[in-house]
Amino acid sequence: MYVPPVYPYVTPRELSSTGVARTQVAIVGAGPYRFTRNPMYLGMVLLCIAAAILLASEWILALTPVCALALWWFAVRPEEAYLEEKFGEGYRAYKRRVRRWI
């Protein structure tokens, strides 16, 4: 079955030699970014919850909030500070419109 790509946010031309996007010129507010500012991190937390349920693991379920807090502290906070500095009021307006997680 063919599944088309959802949103190609970065084209190969925009990648550096290390595979990292060179520059971001606009705030993406379409696709999953309409509902959450961090769809990848939200997906990781939901995956932990799903694994805990499927494996009947109380440990995974108990550690999921710890992982979510670590994601927030080490990834979300620095990224949001960077984006706010880079895009200014445009990013602050996006933050007011779209929730961080759900």
Gaussian input, Z-matrix of N, CA and C with variables (Angstrom, degrees):
# hf/3-21g

backbone

0 1
 N
 C     1     B1
 C     2     B2     1     A1
 N     3     B3     2     A2     1     D1
 C     4     B4     3     A3     2     D2
 C     5     B5     4     A4     3     D3
 N     6     B6     5     A5     4     D4
 C     7     B7     6     A6     5     D5
 C     8     B8     7     A7     6     D6
 N     9     B9     8     A8     7     D7
 C    10    B10     9     A9     8     D8
 C    11    B11    10    A10     9     D9
 N    12    B12    11    A11    10    D10
 C    13    B13    12    A12    11    D11
 C    14    B14    13    A13    12    D12
 N    15    B15    14    A14    13    D13
 C    16    B16    15    A15    14    D14
 C    17    B17    16    A16    15    D15
 N    18    B18    17    A17    16    D16
 C    19    B19    18    A18    17    D17
 C    20    B20    19    A19    18    D18
 N    21    B21    20    A20    19    D19
 C    22    B22    21    A21    20    D20
 C    23    B23    22    A22    21    D21
 N    24    B24    23    A23    22    D22
 C    25    B25    24    A24    23    D23
 C    26    B26    25    A25    24    D24
 N    27    B27    26    A26    25    D25
 C    28    B28    27    A27    26    D26
 C    29    B29    28    A28    27    D27
 N    30    B30    29    A29    28    D28
 C    31    B31    30    A30    29    D29
 C    32    B32    31    A31    30    D30
 N    33    B33    32    A32    31    D31
 C    34    B34    33    A33    32    D32
 C    35    B35    34    A34    33    D33
 N    36    B36    35    A35    34    D34
 C    37    B37    36    A36    35    D35
 C    38    B38    37    A37    36    D36
 N    39    B39    38    A38    37    D37
 C    40    B40    39    A39    38    D38
 C    41    B41    40    A40    39    D39
 N    42    B42    41    A41    40    D40
 C    43    B43    42    A42    41    D41
 C    44    B44    43    A43    42    D42
 N    45    B45    44    A44    43    D43
 C    46    B46    45    A45    44    D44
 C    47    B47    46    A46    45    D45
 N    48    B48    47    A47    46    D46
 C    49    B49    48    A48    47    D47
 C    50    B50    49    A49    48    D48
 N    51    B51    50    A50    49    D49
 C    52    B52    51    A51    50    D50
 C    53    B53    52    A52    51    D51
 N    54    B54    53    A53    52    D52
 C    55    B55    54    A54    53    D53
 C    56    B56    55    A55    54    D54
 N    57    B57    56    A56    55    D55
 C    58    B58    57    A57    56    D56
 C    59    B59    58    A58    57    D57
 N    60    B60    59    A59    58    D58
 C    61    B61    60    A60    59    D59
 C    62    B62    61    A61    60    D60
 N    63    B63    62    A62    61    D61
 C    64    B64    63    A63    62    D62
 C    65    B65    64    A64    63    D63
 N    66    B66    65    A65    64    D64
 C    67    B67    66    A66    65    D65
 C    68    B68    67    A67    66    D66
 N    69    B69    68    A68    67    D67
 C    70    B70    69    A69    68    D68
 C    71    B71    70    A70    69    D69
 N    72    B72    71    A71    70    D70
 C    73    B73    72    A72    71    D71
 C    74    B74    73    A73    72    D72
 N    75    B75    74    A74    73    D73
 C    76    B76    75    A75    74    D74
 C    77    B77    76    A76    75    D75
 N    78    B78    77    A77    76    D76
 C    79    B79    78    A78    77    D77
 C    80    B80    79    A79    78    D78
 N    81    B81    80    A80    79    D79
 C    82    B82    81    A81    80    D80
 C    83    B83    82    A82    81    D81
 N    84    B84    83    A83    82    D82
 C    85    B85    84    A84    83    D83
 C    86    B86    85    A85    84    D84
 N    87    B87    86    A86    85    D85
 C    88    B88    87    A87    86    D86
 C    89    B89    88    A88    87    D87
 N    90    B90    89    A89    88    D88
 C    91    B91    90    A90    89    D89
 C    92    B92    91    A91    90    D90
 N    93    B93    92    A92    91    D91
 C    94    B94    93    A93    92    D92
 C    95    B95    94    A94    93    D93
 N    96    B96    95    A95    94    D94
 C    97    B97    96    A96    95    D95
 C    98    B98    97    A97    96    D96
 N    99    B99    98    A98    97    D97
 C   100   B100    99    A99    98    D98
 C   101   B101   100   A100    99    D99
 N   102   B102   101   A101   100   D100
 C   103   B103   102   A102   101   D101
 C   104   B104   103   A103   102   D102
 N   105   B105   104   A104   103   D103
 C   106   B106   105   A105   104   D104
 C   107   B107   106   A106   105   D105
 N   108   B108   107   A107   106   D106
 C   109   B109   108   A108   107   D107
 C   110   B110   109   A109   108   D108
 N   111   B111   110   A110   109   D109
 C   112   B112   111   A111   110   D110
 C   113   B113   112   A112   111   D111
 N   114   B114   113   A113   112   D112
 C   115   B115   114   A114   113   D113
 C   116   B116   115   A115   114   D114
 N   117   B117   116   A116   115   D115
 C   118   B118   117   A117   116   D116
 C   119   B119   118   A118   117   D117
 N   120   B120   119   A119   118   D118
 C   121   B121   120   A120   119   D119
 C   122   B122   121   A121   120   D120
 N   123   B123   122   A122   121   D121
 C   124   B124   123   A123   122   D122
 C   125   B125   124   A124   123   D123
 N   126   B126   125   A125   124   D124
 C   127   B127   126   A126   125   D125
 C   128   B128   127   A127   126   D126
 N   129   B129   128   A128   127   D127
 C   130   B130   129   A129   128   D128
 C   131   B131   130   A130   129   D129
 N   132   B132   131   A131   130   D130
 C   133   B133   132   A132   131   D131
 C   134   B134   133   A133   132   D132
 N   135   B135   134   A134   133   D133
 C   136   B136   135   A135   134   D134
 C   137   B137   136   A136   135   D135
 N   138   B138   137   A137   136   D136
 C   139   B139   138   A138   137   D137
 C   140   B140   139   A139   138   D138
 N   141   B141   140   A140   139   D139
 C   142   B142   141   A141   140   D140
 C   143   B143   142   A142   141   D141
 N   144   B144   143   A143   142   D142
 C   145   B145   144   A144   143   D143
 C   146   B146   145   A145   144   D144
 N   147   B147   146   A146   145   D145
 C   148   B148   147   A147   146   D146
 C   149   B149   148   A148   147   D147
 N   150   B150   149   A149   148   D148
 C   151   B151   150   A150   149   D149
 C   152   B152   151   A151   150   D150
 N   153   B153   152   A152   151   D151
 C   154   B154   153   A153   152   D152
 C   155   B155   154   A154   153   D153
 N   156   B156   155   A155   154   D154
 C   157   B157   156   A156   155   D155
 C   158   B158   157   A157   156   D156
 N   159   B159   158   A158   157   D157
 C   160   B160   159   A159   158   D158
 C   161   B161   160   A160   159   D159
 N   162   B162   161   A161   160   D160
 C   163   B163   162   A162   161   D161
 C   164   B164   163   A163   162   D162
 N   165   B165   164   A164   163   D163
 C   166   B166   165   A165   164   D164
 C   167   B167   166   A166   165   D165
 N   168   B168   167   A167   166   D166
 C   169   B169   168   A168   167   D167
 C   170   B170   169   A169   168   D168
 N   171   B171   170   A170   169   D169
 C   172   B172   171   A171   170   D170
 C   173   B173   172   A172   171   D171
 N   174   B174   173   A173   172   D172
 C   175   B175   174   A174   173   D173
 C   176   B176   175   A175   174   D174
 N   177   B177   176   A176   175   D175
 C   178   B178   177   A177   176   D176
 C   179   B179   178   A178   177   D177
 N   180   B180   179   A179   178   D178
 C   181   B181   180   A180   179   D179
 C   182   B182   181   A181   180   D180
 N   183   B183   182   A182   181   D181
 C   184   B184   183   A183   182   D182
 C   185   B185   184   A184   183   D183
 N   186   B186   185   A185   184   D184
 C   187   B187   186   A186   185   D185
 C   188   B188   187   A187   186   D186
 N   189   B189   188   A188   187   D187
 C   190   B190   189   A189   188   D188
 C   191   B191   190   A190   189   D189
 N   192   B192   191   A191   190   D190
 C   193   B193   192   A192   191   D191
 C   194   B194   193   A193   192   D192
 N   195   B195   194   A194   193   D193
 C   196   B196   195   A195   194   D194
 C   197   B197   196   A196   195   D195
 N   198   B198   197   A197   196   D196
 C   199   B199   198   A198   197   D197
 C   200   B200   199   A199   198   D198
 N   201   B201   200   A200   199   D199
 C   202   B202   201   A201   200   D200
 C   203   B203   202   A202   201   D201
 N   204   B204   203   A203   202   D202
 C   205   B205   204   A204   203   D203
 C   206   B206   205   A205   204   D204
 N   207   B207   206   A206   205   D205
 C   208   B208   207   A207   206   D206
 C   209   B209   208   A208   207   D207
 N   210   B210   209   A209   208   D208
 C   211   B211   210   A210   209   D209
 C   212   B212   211   A211   210   D210
 N   213   B213   212   A212   211   D211
 C   214   B214   213   A213   212   D212
 C   215   B215   214   A214   213   D213
 N   216   B216   215   A215   214   D214
 C   217   B217   216   A216   215   D215
 C   218   B218   217   A217   216   D216
 N   219   B219   218   A218   217   D217
 C   220   B220   219   A219   218   D218
 C   221   B221   220   A220   219   D219
 N   222   B222   221   A221   220   D220
 C   223   B223   222   A222   221   D221
 C   224   B224   223   A223   222   D222
 N   225   B225   224   A224   223   D223
 C   226   B226   225   A225   224   D224
 C   227   B227   226   A226   225   D225
 N   228   B228   227   A227   226   D226
 C   229   B229   228   A228   227   D227
 C   230   B230   229   A229   228   D228
 N   231   B231   230   A230   229   D229
 C   232   B232   231   A231   230   D230
 C   233   B233   232   A232   231   D231
 N   234   B234   233   A233   232   D232
 C   235   B235   234   A234   233   D233
 C   236   B236   235   A235   234   D234
 N   237   B237   236   A236   235   D235
 C   238   B238   237   A237   236   D236
 C   239   B239   238   A238   237   D237
 N   240   B240   239   A239   238   D238
 C   241   B241   240   A240   239   D239
 C   242   B242   241   A241   240   D240
 N   243   B243   242   A242   241   D241
 C   244   B244   243   A243   242   D242
 C   245   B245   244   A244   243   D243
 N   246   B246   245   A245   244   D244
 C   247   B247   246   A246   245   D245
 C   248   B248   247   A247   246   D246
 N   249   B249   248   A248   247   D247
 C   250   B250   249   A249   248   D248
 C   251   B251   250   A250   249   D249
 N   252   B252   251   A251   250   D250
 C   253   B253   252   A252   251   D251
 C   254   B254   253   A253   252   D252
 N   255   B255   254   A254   253   D253
 C   256   B256   255   A255   254   D254
 C   257   B257   256   A256   255   D255
 N   258   B258   257   A257   256   D256
 C   259   B259   258   A258   257   D257
 C   260   B260   259   A259   258   D258
 N   261   B261   260   A260   259   D259
 C   262   B262   261   A261   260   D260
 C   263   B263   262   A262   261   D261
 N   264   B264   263   A263   262   D262
 C   265   B265   264   A264   263   D263
 C   266   B266   265   A265   264   D264
 N   267   B267   266   A266   265   D265
 C   268   B268   267   A267   266   D266
 C   269   B269   268   A268   267   D267
 N   270   B270   269   A269   268   D268
 C   271   B271   270   A270   269   D269
 C   272   B272   271   A271   270   D270
 N   273   B273   272   A272   271   D271
 C   274   B274   273   A273   272   D272
 C   275   B275   274   A274   273   D273
 N   276   B276   275   A275   274   D274
 C   277   B277   276   A276   275   D275
 C   278   B278   277   A277   276   D276
 N   279   B279   278   A278   277   D277
 C   280   B280   279   A279   278   D278
 C   281   B281   280   A280   279   D279
 N   282   B282   281   A281   280   D280
 C   283   B283   282   A282   281   D281
 C   284   B284   283   A283   282   D282
 N   285   B285   284   A284   283   D283
 C   286   B286   285   A285   284   D284
 C   287   B287   286   A286   285   D285
 N   288   B288   287   A287   286   D286
 C   289   B289   288   A288   287   D287
 C   290   B290   289   A289   288   D288
 N   291   B291   290   A290   289   D289
 C   292   B292   291   A291   290   D290
 C   293   B293   292   A292   291   D291
 N   294   B294   293   A293   292   D292
 C   295   B295   294   A294   293   D293
 C   296   B296   295   A295   294   D294
 N   297   B297   296   A296   295   D295
 C   298   B298   297   A297   296   D296
 C   299   B299   298   A298   297   D297
 N   300   B300   299   A299   298   D298
 C   301   B301   300   A300   299   D299
 C   302   B302   301   A301   300   D300
 N   303   B303   302   A302   301   D301
 C   304   B304   303   A303   302   D302
 C   305   B305   304   A304   303   D303

   B1=1.4392
   B2=1.5272
   B3=1.3013
   B4=1.4703
   B5=1.5154
   B6=1.3340
   B7=1.4598
   B8=1.5215
   B9=1.3234
   B10=1.4637
   B11=1.5237
   B12=1.3369
   B13=1.4661
   B14=1.5142
   B15=1.3178
   B16=1.4580
   B17=1.5251
   B18=1.3297
   B19=1.4527
   B20=1.5202
   B21=1.3053
   B22=1.4733
   B23=1.5329
   B24=1.3284
   B25=1.4601
   B26=1.5254
   B27=1.3240
   B28=1.4524
   B29=1.5189
   B30=1.3044
   B31=1.4649
   B32=1.5206
   B33=1.3337
   B34=1.4682
   B35=1.5284
   B36=1.3009
   B37=1.4674
   B38=1.5321
   B39=1.3413
   B40=1.4584
   B41=1.5334
   B42=1.3412
   B43=1.4549
   B44=1.5216
   B45=1.3237
   B46=1.4540
   B47=1.5263
   B48=1.3143
   B49=1.4612
   B50=1.5277
   B51=1.3313
   B52=1.4690
   B53=1.5195
   B54=1.3313
   B55=1.4631
   B56=1.5141
   B57=1.3243
   B58=1.4589
   B59=1.5224
   B60=1.3240
   B61=1.4584
   B62=1.5234
   B63=1.3070
   B64=1.4676
   B65=1.5182
   B66=1.2916
   B67=1.4618
   B68=1.5186
   B69=1.2855
   B70=1.4575
   B71=1.5167
   B72=1.3137
   B73=1.4546
   B74=1.5237
   B75=1.3379
   B76=1.4560
   B77=1.5256
   B78=1.2979
   B79=1.4599
   B80=1.5228
   B81=1.3201
   B82=1.4565
   B83=1.5224
   B84=1.3277
   B85=1.4562
   B86=1.5135
   B87=1.3287
   B88=1.4615
   B89=1.5159
   B90=1.3147
   B91=1.4603
   B92=1.5177
   B93=1.3266
   B94=1.4686
   B95=1.5258
   B96=1.3274
   B97=1.4635
   B98=1.5260
   B99=1.3200
   B100=1.4719
   B101=1.5157
   B102=1.3451
   B103=1.4592
   B104=1.5192
   B105=1.3164
   B106=1.4577
   B107=1.5152
   B108=1.3273
   B109=1.4689
   B110=1.5181
   B111=1.3222
   B112=1.4668
   B113=1.5298
   B114=1.3225
   B115=1.4645
   B116=1.5275
   B117=1.3227
   B118=1.4614
   B119=1.5285
   B120=1.3194
   B121=1.4607
   B122=1.5245
   B123=1.3131
   B124=1.4609
   B125=1.5222
   B126=1.3248
   B127=1.4604
   B128=1.5198
   B129=1.3283
   B130=1.4635
   B131=1.5250
   B132=1.3294
   B133=1.4650
   B134=1.5298
   B135=1.3290
   B136=1.4653
   B137=1.5251
   B138=1.3274
   B139=1.4579
   B140=1.5292
   B141=1.3188
   B142=1.4749
   B143=1.5255
   B144=1.3223
   B145=1.4645
   B146=1.5252
   B147=1.3229
   B148=1.4658
   B149=1.5277
   B150=1.3319
   B151=1.4686
   B152=1.5224
   B153=1.3212
   B154=1.4682
   B155=1.5244
   B156=1.3229
   B157=1.4680
   B158=1.5299
   B159=1.3381
   B160=1.4634
   B161=1.5258
   B162=1.3208
   B163=1.4604
   B164=1.5308
   B165=1.3363
   B166=1.4633
   B167=1.5308
   B168=1.3270
   B169=1.4585
   B170=1.5229
   B171=1.3047
   B172=1.4604
   B173=1.5252
   B174=1.3420
   B175=1.4558
   B176=1.5259
   B177=1.3132
   B178=1.4683
   B179=1.5223
   B180=1.3135
   B181=1.4577
   B182=1.5237
   B183=1.3197
   B184=1.4650
   B185=1.5291
   B186=1.3233
   B187=1.4639
   B188=1.5271
   B189=1.3261
   B190=1.4658
   B191=1.5281
   B192=1.3443
   B193=1.4676
   B194=1.5270
   B195=1.3272
   B196=1.4635
   B197=1.5289
   B198=1.3276
   B199=1.4660
   B200=1.5247
   B201=1.3344
   B202=1.4677
   B203=1.5283
   B204=1.3228
   B205=1.4612
   B206=1.5267
   B207=1.3257
   B208=1.4697
   B209=1.5278
   B210=1.3343
   B211=1.4656
   B212=1.5258
   B213=1.3235
   B214=1.4626
   B215=1.5222
   B216=1.3358
   B217=1.4624
   B218=1.5328
   B219=1.3348
   B220=1.4607
   B221=1.5354
   B222=1.3131
   B223=1.4710
   B224=1.5307
   B225=1.3248
   B226=1.4634
   B227=1.5294
   B228=1.3142
   B229=1.4689
   B230=1.5281
   B231=1.3504
   B232=1.4741
   B233=1.5358
   B234=1.3396
   B235=1.4717
   B236=1.5177
   B237=1.3380
   B238=1.4603
   B239=1.5214
   B240=1.3287
   B241=1.4653
   B242=1.5312
   B243=1.3308
   B244=1.4616
   B245=1.5313
   B246=1.3352
   B247=1.4640
   B248=1.5269
   B249=1.3263
   B250=1.4577
   B251=1.5332
   B252=1.3225
   B253=1.4667
   B254=1.5275
   B255=1.3309
   B256=1.4632
   B257=1.5269
   B258=1.3496
   B259=1.4641
   B260=1.5232
   B261=1.3311
   B262=1.4609
   B263=1.5160
   B264=1.3132
   B265=1.4652
   B266=1.5243
   B267=1.3154
   B268=1.4649
   B269=1.5156
   B270=1.3304
   B271=1.4655
   B272=1.5230
   B273=1.3294
   B274=1.4733
   B275=1.5272
   B276=1.3396
   B277=1.4677
   B278=1.5256
   B279=1.3205
   B280=1.4710
   B281=1.5308
   B282=1.3373
   B283=1.4666
   B284=1.5284
   B285=1.3266
   B286=1.4763
   B287=1.5302
   B288=1.3423
   B289=1.4543
   B290=1.5225
   B291=1.3329
   B292=1.4638
   B293=1.5287
   B294=1.3343
   B295=1.4583
   B296=1.5224
   B297=1.3430
   B298=1.4646
   B299=1.5204
   B300=1.2983
   B301=1.4715
   B302=1.5223
   B303=1.3184
   B304=1.4786
   B305=1.5194
   A1=108.92
   A2=116.70
   A3=122.39
   A4=109.29
   A5=115.51
   A6=121.36
   A7=107.32
   A8=117.72
   A9=119.74
   A10=110.80
   A11=117.40
   A12=119.35
   A13=110.18
   A14=116.33
   A15=120.77
   A16=110.61
   A17=116.96
   A18=120.86
   A19=109.24
   A20=118.56
   A21=119.38
   A22=109.52
   A23=117.59
   A24=120.98
   A25=112.23
   A26=117.78
   A27=121.11
   A28=108.89
   A29=115.51
   A30=119.63
   A31=108.66
   A32=118.54
   A33=120.34
   A34=113.18
   A35=117.37
   A36=120.95
   A37=111.40
   A38=116.40
   A39=120.19
   A40=112.94
   A41=117.18
   A42=120.00
   A43=111.03
   A44=115.71
   A45=120.22
   A46=108.43
   A47=117.00
   A48=119.92
   A49=112.25
   A50=117.17
   A51=120.32
   A52=112.12
   A53=117.20
   A54=120.30
   A55=113.50
   A56=118.04
   A57=122.42
   A58=108.42
   A59=116.48
   A60=120.09
   A61=110.06
   A62=116.66
   A63=120.77
   A64=111.71
   A65=116.03
   A66=119.53
   A67=109.17
   A68=114.50
   A69=120.92
   A70=105.50
   A71=116.88
   A72=119.85
   A73=113.51
   A74=117.51
   A75=119.77
   A76=110.29
   A77=115.00
   A78=121.05
   A79=107.82
   A80=116.38
   A81=120.89
   A82=108.35
   A83=116.57
   A84=120.85
   A85=112.17
   A86=117.08
   A87=121.86
   A88=109.82
   A89=115.47
   A90=120.14
   A91=111.07
   A92=117.58
   A93=119.62
   A94=112.44
   A95=117.21
   A96=120.85
   A97=112.46
   A98=117.56
   A99=120.51
   A100=110.89
   A101=116.62
   A102=121.73
   A103=113.67
   A104=117.55
   A105=122.22
   A106=109.53
   A107=116.12
   A108=119.40
   A109=111.33
   A110=118.00
   A111=122.23
   A112=111.38
   A113=118.94
   A114=119.29
   A115=113.42
   A116=118.03
   A117=119.58
   A118=110.99
   A119=116.97
   A120=119.97
   A121=110.74
   A122=116.89
   A123=120.57
   A124=110.07
   A125=116.72
   A126=120.72
   A127=112.10
   A128=117.03
   A129=120.19
   A130=110.80
   A131=117.61
   A132=121.10
   A133=110.15
   A134=116.93
   A135=119.67
   A136=111.60
   A137=116.88
   A138=121.06
   A139=110.72
   A140=117.40
   A141=120.75
   A142=110.71
   A143=116.71
   A144=120.31
   A145=110.21
   A146=117.14
   A147=120.59
   A148=110.99
   A149=117.00
   A150=120.29
   A151=110.29
   A152=116.95
   A153=120.59
   A154=110.83
   A155=115.95
   A156=119.75
   A157=110.64
   A158=116.45
   A159=120.16
   A160=112.68
   A161=116.73
   A162=120.56
   A163=112.80
   A164=115.34
   A165=121.73
   A166=109.93
   A167=115.63
   A168=121.50
   A169=111.22
   A170=114.99
   A171=119.68
   A172=110.85
   A173=116.70
   A174=120.58
   A175=111.21
   A176=116.40
   A177=119.38
   A178=109.48
   A179=116.53
   A180=120.57
   A181=110.76
   A182=117.11
   A183=120.96
   A184=111.99
   A185=117.06
   A186=120.30
   A187=113.79
   A188=117.73
   A189=120.50
   A190=112.50
   A191=120.01
   A192=118.31
   A193=112.61
   A194=117.46
   A195=121.09
   A196=109.44
   A197=116.38
   A198=120.65
   A199=111.00
   A200=116.77
   A201=120.36
   A202=110.36
   A203=116.77
   A204=120.44
   A205=110.75
   A206=117.03
   A207=120.80
   A208=110.50
   A209=117.52
   A210=120.40
   A211=110.74
   A212=115.37
   A213=119.54
   A214=110.52
   A215=117.03
   A216=121.21
   A217=112.77
   A218=116.46
   A219=120.45
   A220=114.49
   A221=118.08
   A222=119.50
   A223=112.27
   A224=117.41
   A225=120.69
   A226=111.70
   A227=117.41
   A228=120.34
   A229=112.11
   A230=118.71
   A231=117.69
   A232=113.42
   A233=116.38
   A234=118.96
   A235=110.94
   A236=117.08
   A237=119.26
   A238=111.44
   A239=117.30
   A240=119.63
   A241=110.22
   A242=116.40
   A243=120.63
   A244=110.94
   A245=116.31
   A246=119.97
   A247=111.82
   A248=116.18
   A249=119.28
   A250=110.55
   A251=115.76
   A252=119.56
   A253=110.88
   A254=116.31
   A255=120.47
   A256=112.61
   A257=117.30
   A258=120.60
   A259=114.11
   A260=118.01
   A261=121.80
   A262=114.69
   A263=115.63
   A264=121.44
   A265=112.47
   A266=118.12
   A267=120.32
   A268=111.53
   A269=116.55
   A270=119.59
   A271=111.00
   A272=117.65
   A273=119.60
   A274=110.63
   A275=117.20
   A276=120.68
   A277=110.40
   A278=116.44
   A279=120.95
   A280=110.00
   A281=117.44
   A282=121.49
   A283=111.12
   A284=116.67
   A285=119.27
   A286=111.18
   A287=116.77
   A288=122.03
   A289=113.59
   A290=117.32
   A291=121.62
   A292=108.99
   A293=115.04
   A294=119.95
   A295=110.87
   A296=115.41
   A297=119.80
   A298=111.46
   A299=118.47
   A300=120.82
   A301=109.97
   A302=118.63
   A303=120.48
   A304=108.28
   D1=136.16
   D2=178.89
   D3=-89.67
   D4=127.85
   D5=174.70
   D6=-117.55
   D7=111.45
   D8=-178.01
   D9=-69.11
   D10=152.54
   D11=177.05
   D12=-64.27
   D13=143.52
   D14=-176.35
   D15=-73.86
   D16=-61.79
   D17=-179.55
   D18=-144.61
   D19=109.55
   D20=175.72
   D21=-78.87
   D22=86.74
   D23=-176.00
   D24=-68.25
   D25=-33.41
   D26=-177.91
   D27=-124.75
   D28=125.08
   D29=177.12
   D30=-86.86
   D31=159.42
   D32=178.92
   D33=-55.16
   D34=-31.81
   D35=179.90
   D36=-64.34
   D37=-28.94
   D38=-177.75
   D39=-83.28
   D40=-3.84
   D41=-178.37
   D42=-89.70
   D43=144.95
   D44=174.35
   D45=-82.48
   D46=-179.49
   D47=-179.38
   D48=-65.79
   D49=-19.29
   D50=178.51
   D51=-90.79
   D52=-1.92
   D53=179.11
   D54=89.51
   D55=7.01
   D56=179.88
   D57=-96.55
   D58=141.05
   D59=178.96
   D60=-60.94
   D61=134.62
   D62=-177.84
   D63=-69.97
   D64=-57.20
   D65=-178.93
   D66=-143.38
   D67=151.24
   D68=173.89
   D69=-113.77
   D70=124.60
   D71=-173.58
   D72=-104.23
   D73=-10.50
   D74=-178.72
   D75=-150.09
   D76=156.62
   D77=175.74
   D78=-83.73
   D79=127.77
   D80=179.65
   D81=-87.15
   D82=121.02
   D83=-179.57
   D84=-120.68
   D85=17.40
   D86=-179.07
   D87=-109.90
   D88=173.32
   D89=178.07
   D90=63.79
   D91=-139.92
   D92=-178.64
   D93=-66.36
   D94=-20.03
   D95=-179.44
   D96=-72.26
   D97=-5.45
   D98=172.87
   D99=-74.61
   D100=-25.98
   D101=-173.65
   D102=-105.30
   D103=-31.40
   D104=-177.76
   D105=-146.29
   D106=142.63
   D107=178.40
   D108=-77.06
   D109=-16.71
   D110=-175.10
   D111=-132.07
   D112=65.47
   D113=-175.64
   D114=-63.18
   D115=-32.63
   D116=179.98
   D117=-68.76
   D118=-44.31
   D119=179.96
   D120=-68.56
   D121=-38.71
   D122=176.06
   D123=-60.96
   D124=-42.85
   D125=177.74
   D126=-61.49
   D127=-38.15
   D128=178.79
   D129=-64.58
   D130=-42.34
   D131=179.28
   D132=-66.58
   D133=-42.80
   D134=178.27
   D135=-64.70
   D136=-34.42
   D137=176.47
   D138=-64.69
   D139=-40.04
   D140=175.78
   D141=-60.97
   D142=-43.94
   D143=179.19
   D144=-64.01
   D145=-43.54
   D146=179.04
   D147=-62.85
   D148=-42.03
   D149=178.66
   D150=-63.05
   D151=-40.42
   D152=178.91
   D153=-61.44
   D154=-41.24
   D155=-179.95
   D156=-69.67
   D157=-48.22
   D158=-177.91
   D159=-63.97
   D160=-35.91
   D161=-178.64
   D162=-94.28
   D163=0.81
   D164=-177.69
   D165=50.45
   D166=47.31
   D167=-176.21
   D168=-108.14
   D169=111.71
   D170=177.02
   D171=-69.29
   D172=-29.52
   D173=179.85
   D174=-64.76
   D175=-46.42
   D176=179.85
   D177=-62.44
   D178=-43.75
   D179=179.69
   D180=-62.90
   D181=-40.98
   D182=-179.69
   D183=-68.70
   D184=-32.79
   D185=-178.39
   D186=-86.94
   D187=-10.34
   D188=179.87
   D189=-58.66
   D190=-45.06
   D191=177.49
   D192=-63.00
   D193=-32.12
   D194=177.10
   D195=-64.74
   D196=-43.91
   D197=177.58
   D198=-63.83
   D199=-41.11
   D200=179.14
   D201=-63.44
   D202=-40.78
   D203=178.17
   D204=-65.16
   D205=-41.25
   D206=177.95
   D207=-63.53
   D208=-41.68
   D209=176.68
   D210=-60.18
   D211=-44.50
   D212=-179.86
   D213=-62.66
   D214=-46.36
   D215=-174.87
   D216=-68.91
   D217=-46.97
   D218=-172.20
   D219=-93.47
   D220=-17.06
   D221=-177.26
   D222=-120.78
   D223=-55.94
   D224=-172.71
   D225=-65.95
   D226=-49.16
   D227=-178.29
   D228=-57.89
   D229=-51.97
   D230=179.03
   D231=-63.16
   D232=-38.28
   D233=179.69
   D234=-64.40
   D235=-43.57
   D236=-179.06
   D237=-66.80
   D238=-37.02
   D239=176.93
   D240=-63.76
   D241=-42.78
   D242=178.63
   D243=-62.41
   D244=-46.89
   D245=-177.79
   D246=-65.97
   D247=-36.58
   D248=178.33
   D249=-66.30
   D250=-38.49
   D251=178.02
   D252=-68.56
   D253=-39.95
   D254=-176.39
   D255=-74.25
   D256=-44.73
   D257=-172.99
   D258=-104.78
   D259=-9.49
   D260=174.86
   D261=59.10
   D262=-128.33
   D263=-174.57
   D264=-63.36
   D265=-30.91
   D266=177.81
   D267=-60.82
   D268=-41.82
   D269=178.77
   D270=-73.16
   D271=-36.88
   D272=177.80
   D273=-63.00
   D274=-37.70
   D275=176.66
   D276=-65.62
   D277=-40.59
   D278=177.01
   D279=-62.29
   D280=-42.12
   D281=178.67
   D282=-61.62
   D283=-36.50
   D284=179.16
   D285=-70.69
   D286=-30.58
   D287=-177.44
   D288=-82.58
   D289=-35.39
   D290=-170.44
   D291=-121.42
   D292=133.54
   D293=179.59
   D294=-73.68
   D295=158.94
   D296=-178.66
   D297=-70.36
   D298=-47.50
   D299=-175.88
   D300=-107.24
   D301=-75.12
   D302=179.32
   D303=-133.38

